[in-house]
Every structure is written in C-alpha cells, then in structure tokens.
Amino acid sequence: MTFLVHAFLRKGIFQSDQSVYTYSAYAISRGCVPYSDIQLAQPPLMYLILAFFVNLVGPSLFFLNLAESVIVLLTSVLVFIIAKRSRLY
C-alpha cells in the first residue's frame, strides 16, 4: 500500500523534500562530501544510494523517482518482516 501511494499518488515532479534528496544525490555524485560541502539533515545512506543511481543512469528525474519508489517498497517490506518476526503484527 505504501509503495502504491508513493509511486502513483504523487502530485507534480517533486513531493515534499524530494528536491533536497535529488540535489544532494547529484552533488554527491559530482564529488561533494556530505556534511562538509553540502548540508544534510539525515544520515547519508539515502543520498548515497541515490547518488549511485545518478552515476548509473545519469541525472534523470524519472529514474530517481523510480529509485525512491523502489527504496520505499523495500523499506516497507523490511519493516513488515521485522514486525512479524517480533510479533508486533
């Protein structure tokens, strides 16, 4: 459900802080150092994953949106598995 909402119900090109993630990933892929050259509000894993995709396919908004949607899907599945094993679900 989370993946469907994230992937298909977004309005416009950018949703919320997506522009920050996109620019930060682009800057990291061009050699900027997190927390030194660019300011980040969260731990850098999401930015580094997106920077990998920028290096892989180029600075394409479509592929970055797709990568973020896949990351949301994988995170949702991981949280579900952890909750099920912990008997929280």
Buried (B, 14 or more C-beta within 10 A) or exposed (E): EBBEEBBEEBEEEBEEEBEBBBEBBBBBBEEEEBEEEBEBEEEBEBBBBBBBBBEEEEBEEEBBBBBBBBBBBEEBEEEEEEEEEEEEE
